[in-house]
Amino acid sequence: MVAERVPQEEPRRGVEMRLELLPGGQKEFVLSAARHSALLGGRGSGKTVASIIKGFIYAGTHGKAVGCLTSPTYTQLRDNLMPEVDRRFGEAQGAMWEFRRADMEIRFANGSKILLRPAEDAEKLRGLTLAFFGMDEIAVGDQFESFIVLQRCLRQSGFHHQGWVTSTPSYKRPWIRDIWQHKRNPRTKKPL
């Protein structure tokens, strides 16, 4: 996936971004309007990048939306997710968005924001009111409770709610297989 800067006549007004998505699963995932979509792929297949782009597209086109992007731990947010944000959208920082480290959030010029949170402690995700969320590497640790908590946070009025996940496939976490492969509730085993 490529995010590149398209110059404006007056740079102070902002930076326009043009995104070119790779064909196939990544493009389908990024453009999906499904309430809960998943991108499962091997290491280095662009899952984190796809989730970031999906979040930036949502926040950039839905003014005042509040979203949340998670990684399994704070360290992974810092070392994996934020460097990808800088790589893909760094030139637009200051014009289109800004990173507020103290709040761990990305604020957009249109009033939207993306909260950056570790998913390792579901209790710290409770109480949010979100239009969207994206969880990266859900097979790391046990993030099922965080997924359930974030689903319940999709309640910001006036928005099409979406929650998506990315992961390297793992059969250690049967809830992932239940939801996205077998299309059944992990707790009751009834069809979704």
C-alpha positions in Angstrom: 0.0 0.0 0.0 1.2 3.4 -0.9 0.3 6.7 0.7 1.9 9.7 -1.0 1.5 13.4 -0.7 -0.2 15.4 -3.5 1.1 19.0 -3.4 -1.5 21.8 -2.9 -1.2 25.3 -4.3 -1.3 26.7 -0.7 0.3 24.2 1.7 -1.0 26.0 4.7 -4.5 24.9 3.9 -3.5 21.3 4.3 -2.2 18.3 2.5 -4.2 16.1 0.3 -3.4 12.4 0.4 -3.8 10.0 -2.4 -3.9 6.3 -1.4 -3.2 3.5 -3.7 -4.3 0.2 -2.3 -2.9 -3.1 -3.4 -5.5 -5.3 -5.2 -7.0 -8.4 -3.4 -7.6 -9.0 0.3 -6.0 -5.8 1.6 -8.1 -3.6 -0.7 -11.3 -5.5 0.0 -10.6 -5.2 3.8 -9.8 -1.5 3.7 -12.9 -0.6 1.6 -15.3 -3.0 3.4 -18.2 -1.4 5.1 -19.0 -4.6 7.1 -19.7 -4.1 10.8 -16.9 -6.5 11.7 -14.2 -7.4 9.1 -10.9 -9.2 9.5 -7.7 -9.4 7.6 -5.8 -12.5 8.5 -2.4 -13.0 6.8 1.2 -14.0 7.2 4.0 -11.9 8.7 4.8 -8.9 6.6 1.6 -9.0 4.6 0.6 -5.4 5.4 -2.1 -6.1 8.1 -1.0 -3.2 10.4 -0.7 -0.8 7.4 -4.2 -1.8 6.1 -5.7 -1.2 9.6 -4.1 2.2 9.9 -5.2 3.2 6.4 -8.7 2.0 7.1 -8.7 4.1 10.3 -7.3 7.2 8.6 -9.9 6.9 5.8 -12.7 6.6 8.3 -11.6 9.5 10.5 -10.7 11.6 7.5 -14.1 11.3 5.9 -16.3 11.4 9.0 -15.8 14.6 10.9 -15.9 14.4 14.7 -15.8 10.6 14.7 -14.0 9.0 17.5 -12.1 5.7 16.8 -9.7 3.5 18.6 -6.7 1.5 17.2 -5.2 -1.1 19.5 -2.1 -3.2 19.6 -1.6 -6.0 22.1 0.7 -3.9 24.3 1.8 -0.3 24.7 5.3 -1.3 23.5 3.8 -2.7 20.2 1.8 0.6 19.8 5.0 2.5 20.2 7.3 0.2 18.2 5.0 -1.1 15.4 1.9 1.0 14.9 3.2 4.5 15.3 6.2 4.1 13.0 3.8 2.8 10.3 1.6 5.9 10.9 4.6 8.1 10.4 5.8 6.2 7.3 2.4 6.3 5.6 1.0 9.7 6.7 4.0 11.6 8.2 4.1 14.3 5.6 0.5 15.2 6.4 1.2 15.6 10.1 0.5 19.2 11.1 -1.8 19.8 8.2 -4.2 16.8 8.3 -3.5 15.3 11.7 -1.4 15.7 14.8 -0.2 13.1 17.4 -0.7 14.0 21.0 1.6 11.7 22.9 0.4 12.6 26.4 -3.2 11.6 25.4 -2.0 8.8 23.0 -4.3 10.0 20.3 -4.3 11.3 16.8 -6.4 14.4 16.2 -7.6 15.3 12.7 -8.3 18.8 11.3 -11.9 17.8 10.8 -12.5 17.2 14.5 -12.1 13.4 14.4 -9.7 11.5 16.6 -8.2 8.1 16.9 -7.3 6.8 20.4 -4.3 4.5 20.6 -4.7 1.9 23.3 -3.1 -1.4 24.3 -5.6 -4.3 24.2 -3.9 -6.3 27.0 -6.3 -4.9 29.7 -10.0 -4.9 28.6 -10.9 -2.9 31.7 -9.1 0.1 30.5 -11.2 0.1 27.3 -14.5 0.3 29.0 -16.6 3.4 28.8 -15.4 4.6 25.5 -18.0 5.9 23.0 -16.7 5.1 19.5 -17.7 5.2 15.8 -15.1 2.6 14.9 -12.2 0.5 16.3 -9.4 -1.5 14.8 -7.5 -4.2 16.7 -4.1 -5.3 15.4 -2.6 -8.8 16.0 -5.5 -10.1 18.0 -3.9 -13.6 18.3 -1.3 -12.2 20.6 -2.3 -12.8 24.2 -6.0 -13.2 25.0 -7.8 -10.3 23.5 -11.3 -11.8 23.3 -12.6 -9.7 26.3 -11.2 -6.5 24.7 -13.0 -7.3 21.5 -16.3 -7.8 23.4 -15.7 -4.5 25.3 -14.9 -2.6 22.1 -18.0 -4.0 20.4 -20.1 -2.5 23.1 -18.3 0.9 22.7 -19.6 1.2 19.1 -22.3 3.7 20.1 -21.3 7.2 18.9 -24.5 8.4 17.4 -24.7 9.5 13.7 -22.1 7.1 12.4 -21.9 3.7 10.6 -20.3 1.6 13.3 -17.3 -0.6 12.3 -14.9 -2.8 14.3 -12.2 -4.6 12.5 -9.3 -6.9 13.4 -6.0 -8.0 11.9 -3.9 -11.0 12.8 -1.5 -13.6 11.8 -3.6 -16.8 11.7 -3.5 -18.7 15.0 -5.3 -21.8 16.1 -4.3 -21.1 19.7 -7.2 -18.6 19.9 -10.3 -20.5 19.0 -12.5 -17.4 19.3 -10.9 -16.0 16.2 -11.7 -19.1 14.2 -15.2 -19.3 15.6 -16.1 -15.7 14.5 -14.4 -15.3 11.2 -14.1 -18.9 9.9 -17.1 -20.8 11.4 -19.3 -17.7 11.7 -20.6 -18.7 15.2 -20.7 -17.1 18.6 -17.5 -18.2 20.6 -19.5 -18.5 23.8 -22.7 -20.2 22.7 -21.5 -21.8 19.4 -24.7 -20.5 17.8 -24.6 -19.0 14.3 -23.8 -15.3 14.0 
